[in-house]
Amino acid sequence: MIKVRGLILLSLLLVVLETSTLTFLTWIQKHLIDNVFISDDFQEFLTFLIIIIINIIIFCSMMFITPAVSNKSSVLIQTMLLRDLIKQMFRQPMGELQKERTMMLSHIYTDDIPRAASVSVELIRGFQRFFVVALSIGIIFTANIYVLLLLLSLSVIYVCLGYNFGKKGKNISKEVEKEKSKLMVFLDESISSTREVIAYNRESWETHLYHNIFSKYLKSVIKRGHISNHAMFITDPLLWGTLIIVVSYSGYLMFNDKITIGEFVVIFQLTSTFLSSMDVLFKTYLGLSSNWASVERVYDAFERFNKTDIVQGSIDSPIKEIVFKDVDFQYSCDSSKVLDRLNLYIPANKKVAIVGSSGGGKSTIANLLIRFNEPTGGDILINHRNLSSMDSDAWLRKLGVVFQEPYLFPDTVRNNLLMGKEVSEEWFRLVCESVLVDTFVSQLPDGYETIIGERGITLSGGQRQRLALARSLLRDPEILILDEATSALDVEIEKEIQLKLDILRKAKTTIVIAHRLTTIMNSDIIYVMVKGKICESGTHQQLMQKSGEYEKLVRIYGT
């Protein structure tokens, strides 16, 4: 931030120097005409020529340096905004993040943040034009007070017009960006749902929706264009009319020997500079008003992503136990409880299974442990310390998780497995062979260097799950959470993987959430969940002897 402020301050100083040299070149023409050309003083001409050359060199240097410095400050601001917003987004509970539309966020990152960052450049250029106006007023004042009064009257009109059109421009720009975001969201979801649209023969319905959304966006763009044209229709005649009046009046003064030829030239040039600067200031203000809508959208995004206070606390010692103590969870105040005063004990270095019917709250336990969500009541204790007081990064480094529907990147198999982590080739091969990744990757065209397409579209569901298992195991986490991680695998392949997985995870904590009970029968502890509570716990044999909920699940889902 200090670097950005320094660059902006340097840009302002460079702008002052650039503007001063340009204005000096205009002002010096009076003396060049009146004291040199008319007096026919060649020696004085050479002196003025050297001064002009020095000023031109300084001005041209500033013309190159100033944009480079101001643009660098804009790029740094954009980088900081992108970095901080992504960091804030990753800190959000998954429940909150899932409320956001993907393309809405993409639009903020790719459009709003660059436009917001460009405000700094516009402000610097606006300051430059304001400084030009101030210098022009000072010089014209020394030449003729009446010309100055006429130009000041024009300035008042421009300020009033700028306020009026700026307010309209800001509001319509908000509407344009809002409708553009809706259009981008629709296009993204339309592409993703192409299979379903074609399968259900709903192309005409989808096309009708597109036309409705695009029409609203087009109307807002046309409305913004009308405001811009309206402003130009008023300001351009005003600009040229004022210049004609000033030139006519100054010419009258010159022919009546009230001002010199040099003063006439300077008044004419400074008036042109003044009017063009006022016009640029007017358009800059309109541009700022338009881009300020993006600034507000970025600010709103930071406000939405700034709700979670993260209390830092290191986790140095190994995890000995995980305890859920009277934990409640519900997605909103109006919804029913997903977890209801849940009490759960997970000892270290054991295989712990959590089973139950759909909607019982099993996956919610995984989401709470990963801190995708926070409990609405009770405590999750790690070695007798509250999980909410621990540093998220340090905690997540101890975890590995495999979801039922893993996300794969449009990259090589190897990069999807490693995700930037460095491991030995021996460990890489061992893990891939253990979860049978090697069996299908070896058949791919380029092996582990094969590009698997967006979301792993070129692979089957079972293959994607095996990659996800290997990806998590490669990290060799202290705690591994498997949330329906093998549901898409064939029974025989699943059994083979489970046997090798148990060997790899021997004497390590593994939490298995599953419907298919064959994957958890050898667990050290099995918890049975019903309506957000633990109703039974024990080993497979112990639970079968109770003839309770677990035994019913075995009969329903089979072994």
N, C-alpha and C positions, 0 to 999 in steps of 0.2 A: 504494500500500500504506500509506503514511503517513497519507493521508486516511482510509482505512478504520479504521486503528487509532485515529485521533483521534475518529471518529464513535462507535466502540464505547466508548471511554473516556468520551465525553460522555454516551452513553446510560446507562452505569453510574452516573454522577454524578446524572443526572436521575432515575433509578430510586431512588437513595438519598433524594433530596429528596421524591419522590412518596410513598414508603413512610413516611418520617419524619413527614410532615404527616398521613397517614392514621392512623398509630399514635398520634400526639399527640391527634388528635380523639377517639380512644377513651379514652386515658388521662385526658384533661381532664374526662371525664364524672364521674369519682369526686369531684373537687373541686366540680363544678357541683351534684351531688346533695347531698353531705355539707355543703359550706360555703356554698352559696347557697340551694338550695331549702328544705332543712330549717331553715336559719338565717333564712330569709325576708329575704335581703339583696339588695334590688333594684339598688342602686348597683353591687354586685359583679357582679350578673347582666349589667348593661350592658357591663362590662369584659370579661367572658367572651364575651359575644356578639360584640364587635368582634374578639377574638382568633380566635373560631371562623370568622367571615366571612373574615378574612385567610387562614386556613389552607385554607378551602374554595376560595378563589380560586386559591391556589398549587397545590392538589391538582388542581383541574379543568384548570389550564393545563398541568400535567405530564401529565395524562391524554391531552392532544392532542399535545404536543410530543414526548414520549418515543417513542411508536410511530412517528412520522414520522422521527425521527433513526435509530432502530434499523432500520426498514425500508429507509431509504436506504443504510445500511451493508450490508444484505443484498443490495440491488440492485447495489451497487458490486462486492461479492464475486462475484456471479453474472456480471457483465459481465467482470470480470478473468479468471475461470475460462473463460468462453466464448472470449474473445479469445486467451488463452494456449494453450488446447487446440487451437483451429483453426489457430493459428500453428504449433504443434508438428506437427499433422497434415499441413500443407502442406509441411513440411520432410522428411517421411518418404520413403524410396525407394518407388517405386510397387509394387515386389514385396512389400514389407511391408504397404503399405496395402491391397493387393488381398486380403490374408488376412482383413481385417476385413469383417464383414457390415454393409451400409449401415444397416439399421434398428437394429442393435445400437448403432452410433455415434449415430444419431438419438435413440435412447432415452436415451443418456448426456447429450446436449445438451439435450433437451426435458424430461427428467424428473429424472435424477440430479443434474445441476448445480443446478437450482432448489432441490431438496430439500437438497443439501449446503450451499447458501448460506443456507438458512433456519435452519440450525443456530445461526448467530450470534444470531438473534432469540430462539430457544428458550433459549440460554444466558443471555441478558440477562434474560429473564423468569424463568428458573430462579434467577438471582442475586437478583432482586427478592423471590421467595418465600422464599429462604433468609434474606435480610435481615429479612423480616417475622417469620420463626420466631425469629431471634436476638433481635429487639426484644421479641417476646411473652414469650420465656423470661425476659428481664431484668425485665420489669414484673411477671410472675406470681410470680417469685422474691421480690419485695418484698411481695407480697400473702399468698402461702401456699406453703410449701415442699412440702407433700404433693401439692397439685394439680400442681405442677411435676414432681415425681417420676413421677406418673401419666402425664403428657404425654410425658416423656422415655422412659418405657417403651414408649409407643406409637411414638415416633420410631425406636427400635431395631427394632421389628417392621416398620415401613415400609421401613427400610434393607435388611433381610433380604429382604423381599418384592420390593423394587425390583431388587436384585441378581439374584434368581432369575428374575423375569419379564423383566427387561431383557435377560439373556443369551438367553433363549428367543426374545424378540421380535426381537432382532438377527439371529439365525440364520434365523428364518422369513421376515423381511423380505428377506434376501438371496435366499432361495428364490423369494419372490414376484416380485422384480424380475428374477431370472434367467428365470423362466417367462414373465413379461410380455414380456421382450425376445424370447424365442423366438416368442411369439405374434405380435408386431409384425413380426418378420422373415418369418414364414410368410405373413401377410396381404399384406405388400408384394410378396413374390415371387409370391403367388397372383394378385394383380391384374396384375402384369407378364406373367405366363405364361398369361393368360386365353385368348389365341388358340390356343396349343398344346394347352391342356387341352380346349377345345371341339373342335378339329380332330381330336384323337386319341380323342375320346369318353371322357375320363377324369374326368368330373365326380364320379362316385361315389367314385372313388379319392381325389380331392382333398378331398371332403367328409369322408371317413373320416380322413384325416390331420389335418384341422382339428379334428374332434371329439377326437382323441387329445391334441393339443397344448392345446386349450382346457380339457379335463378336468384336465390336470395343473396348469394355471394356477388353475382354479377350486378345486381341492383345497387348494392352497397358501394362497389367499385365505381359504377357510373355516377352515383351521387357524390362521391369524393371528387371525381373529375369535374362535375358541374361546379362545385365550390371553388376548385382551382381556377377554372375558366372564368368564373364570375369575378374572382379577385383580380385576374389579369385584365379583364375587360374594364375594370375601374382604374387600376393603377397605371397601366401603360399610357392611356391618353393624358392622365394627370402628370405623368413624368415628362412627356414630350411637350405638353402645353407649358409647364413651368420653365423648361429649358428655353423655349421660344421667347417667353416673356422676359427672362433674364438677359438673353442675348440682345433682344430689341432694346431694352432699357440701358444695358451697358454700352451698346453701340451709340445710342443717343448721347450718353454722357461723354463718350470718346470724341464724337464729332463736335461737341460743344466745349471741348478742352477741359472737361471736368475730371477726366482720368486719362492716363497715358495709354499708348498702344500696348505696352508691356502689362499694365494693370488689366486692360481688357482681355488679353490672352490668358492671364492667370485667373481672372474671374470666370471666364468661359470654361477653362479646363477644370478648375476646382468645383464649379457648379455641376459640370458633367460627372466628376468624381463623387461629389456629394449626393447627387440624384441616384447614380448607379449604386452607391453604398446603401442609401436608404431603401432602394428596391431589393438589394441583396439581404439587408437586415429583415425586411418584411418577409421575404421568401424563407430566410433562415428561421424566423419565428414560426412560420407555418410548418416548416419541416420539423422543428423541435416539438411543436404541438402534436404533430402526427407521430413522431417517434416516442414522445412521452407516454403514449398509450402502451407502447412496448415496455417502457420502464415500469409502468404501473403493473403490467402483467407479470413481469419478472419479480417485482416486489411482492405481489400477491402469492407467487409460487414460493418464495422464501418464507413468507408468513405461514403458509400451509404446512411447509416442511420444517417448521421451527417449533413444533409443539412438544417434542420429546426432550426432556432434560436428562442428559447422560451423566451419571455420577461415575467418575473414574475410580477404579480399584484393581490392583494387580492380582493375578492368579499365578502364584509361583509354585505352590505345592501340587502334587498329583491329586486328582479327584478321588475322594474316598467314598463319598455317598451323595446321592441326589434325593432330596425329600420334598414332596408336595404336601404342604400343610394347609388344609382347609381352603384349597384353591377354587375360586369361582372364575368363570369366564362367560361373557355374553358379548355379542357383536355390537349391540346397541341397547339403550335403556329400555326400549319397547320390546326387544326380542327375548325369547326364553333362554334360560341358562344352558350353555353347552356343557360346562363342567359345574357341578354343584357340590361345594365343600369337599373337593377331592383330596384324599389322603393316599399318598403313594410313596413307597420306599424302594429306591434303586441302589443296591450295593455295587461297589466297584468290582471290576474283574469278573463279572457274571454276565450270562446271557439272559436278558429279561424280555419276556414277551407280553404284549398287550393285545388282547383280542376282544371281539364283541361285534354286534350287528352294526350295520351302517347307521351313521348319525349318532353313535354312542359317545363320541368325543375323543376317539383314539388319536386321530391326526392332529387334533387341537393340542394334545400333550406335546407332540413333536414341534409344532409351531411355537409353543411357549418356550420350549427348551432352546430353540434356535433364535428366539426373541423376535420372531416375525410378528408376534402379538405380545401384549403384556397382560397379566392376570387382572381381572376387575376386582378380585378379592383374594385374601390369603397370601401365602408366601411360597416361593420356590427357593429352597436352601441348598447351597453347594458347600459342603464341608462346614455346615452351620452358619454360612454367610448368605445373605439375600442376593439372589441372582441379579436383581435390578441395580445393586450397588457395584457391580463388577464391570470392568472395561469390556465392551462388546468385542473388540478386536481380539483381545487376549482370550476371551471365552471361546469365540468361534474358531480360534486356532486349535483348540482342543477337540473340536467337534468335526465329524464327518456325517453327511446326510445324503440319502438316496431317496428321491421321490418316486411316486408311481409313474408320473409322466415327466421324465427329465427333459431339460432343455439342452439342446446341442447346437453349437455354433456352426455357421457355414465356413468351416475350416477343415484342416486335415484331421484324421483320426488321432494322431499323436498329440496335436495341439489341444484337441478336445479333452484328451485324457490328462494332460499335464497342466493345462491352464496356467502356464507361466512358471510352474514349479519344476525345479531340477531334482531328478532322482537318478540313481544308478541304473544302468541298462540291465543289470542282473535282477534288481528289484522290479523293474518295469516288466521284464519278461515273465517273472514268477507270478505277478499279480494278473497279468493278461491271460496266462495259461490257466490259472486257478479259476477264473470266472468265465472261461471258455471264449474270451474275446479273440484269442489267436486263431481259433478254428474258422471263423468267418472273415476275419481281416486278411488272412493269408490268401483268400480267394478274391479279394478286391484288386482292381487293376494295378494300383501303386502301393498296395499294402497299407502300412500305417501313415503313408503320405497321401492317401486318397482323400480328396475333398468330398465331404458327405452331404453337402447341400444345406440349405436353410432349415433349421430345426431338425436336422438329420433325416430329411424327407426320403432319402434314398435307402434308408435302413428300415427293417421291420421293428415292431414294438419291442419284441424280445431282444433284438440286437441293441437297440437304444438303451434298454435297461441294463444289459451286460456292460456296455460302455460306462454307464453311470456308476455301476458298482465298482468297476476298475478305477474310475476317476477318484472316487472317495477312498478306496483302499490304498491307492498310491500315496496318499497323504499320511497313511498309518496313524489315524487319529486315536486319541486316548478314549474317546467315546464315539461309537458309530450308531447312527439312527437309521433304520431301514423302514421306510413307510410304504408298505405294499410294493417293495422294491423288486419283487420277482413275480408279480401277478401276471405278466404277459409271457412268461416262460413256459415251455412244455414241462410236464410233470417230471419226466426223466432227467431233463437238463437241470431243472430246479433242484432236484435231489443231489445231483452230482456237484452242483455249485455250492449247495448248503454244506456238504461234507468238507469241501476244500475251504470254504469260508470259515467254518468252525476251527479248522487247523490254523488258519492265518490269524484268527481272532482269539486264540487260546489265551486265557488269563488277561483278557481285555474286556472292557465294558461294551456290550452290544445290546441295543434296544430294538426289538423287532415288533413292528405293527403289521398285522396280517389278518386276512380272511382265511386263506388256505392254511389249515392247521398243521399240515405235514411239515411246514417250515419251522414250527415252534415247539414240537413235541419234546425235543431234548433240551428245552430251556431250563435254566436253574430255577426261575420263578415265572409263573404265568399269572397275569392279572386279567380278570374278566370284567369288562365294563358294560354297564347298562344305564342309559340315561344320565351320563355324566358322572357316575359313581362306580367305585370298585365294589362288586358284589361277591367276588370269590378270588382266592389266590392260592397258589401252591404249585406243585409239580404236576405233570400230565397224569401220572398214576393217582396222586392224591385227589385231583379234581374229578377224575372219572369215577372214583369210589363215592364221591359226594352225590352223584346223580343230580347235579344242579344245572346252572346255566351253561357251563362249559360242556357238559355231557350232551346237552341239547344242540349246541353248536357243532359238536362232533357228528351228531346224527344228521344235522341239516347239511353241513358242508362236506362231510365225509372225511376220511383219512387217506 
